[in-house]
Structures are given as C-alpha cells and as structure tokens.
Amino acid sequence: MNRQEFLTKFGISMAAVCAGCGIASCGSSPKDDPTPSDNDNNNPPNGSLLSADLNSELKSTGDFKVASGIIIVRLATGNTADAFTAVQVACTHQGTAVNYNNAQGKFICPNHGSQFSTTGAVLLGPATTALKKYTVTVNGNTLNVTA
Ligand code: FES
C-alpha cells in the first residue's frame, strides 16, 4: 500500500467514524433530556416548605390549594393542624393530578379513577401505592407544610 492508498483508506475510515458521531449527536437533542421544573408534579420535593395564609386561603371546608406538587385540603373548621391534610398531588399510577372530592371526602384521579383517602391511602386502583402524606403545622393563621 502506497501513501496515497493509505490516506484514501484512512480518510474514508475517519469519515465513517465522524458519520457515526454525527448520528449519535442527532439522536440526542435537548428534548431528550428534560430539566425538572417547579411544575413537575411527579416528584414533590423532599423538605420543601409550603405555606398558606389562613386569613385569605383555605377558609371553608373542602377548599384546597395546589403548589409545589402538593395538594392541601381543609377537612374541617378551625385553624388547627388536624383540620387539614396535605398529600402529593400526582397520582401514583401515572402521575395525573388528583382532585379532592369534598362530598365523598377523598382524592380521585380523573385519569383512570384511582381513589385515595385523606391520608393518601389507596382506596381504589389501578394505583397500588399511597400518595405521600406531608406534615401540616398551623401557627396562628399561617399553615406550613413540611416533608
Ligand atoms: S393516573 Fe391516576 S389512576 Fe391512572
């Protein structure tokens, strides 16, 4: 093999390698690697703190607030911790945001109908895992939720 043949052969080989790199790069776009956002309800952040001003929020039984992947519901009158519940809003089946049904006193997923108690326990599938329950504390008119 002379030099010309070697370079030609090497050049073809490099082109083939570079083409392989190009294909690999094309397969990886920013869409393939999403960055979690504050609106990502599938992963409620551990240790997060969520507050509510009870002078203006959650005033009536059945009122609820959704933020940071958590749903807080007023279950009873009075500004004490046991008058509220806070659970992850994302259904443990496929992540759809659950709703609170005040008449039935439970969380219901609008996607496939899973139902959860006010403590997050599964009442009806297809979900098989409980909703994460958060700790609620009330100090005066300020409600705090901690992981
Ligand atoms: S996503 Fe909730 S029941 Fe399927």
Residues whose N, C-alpha, C, O or C-beta is under 5 A from the ligand:
A	BS01	FES	C91 H93 Q94 G95 T96 C109 N111 H112 G113 S114
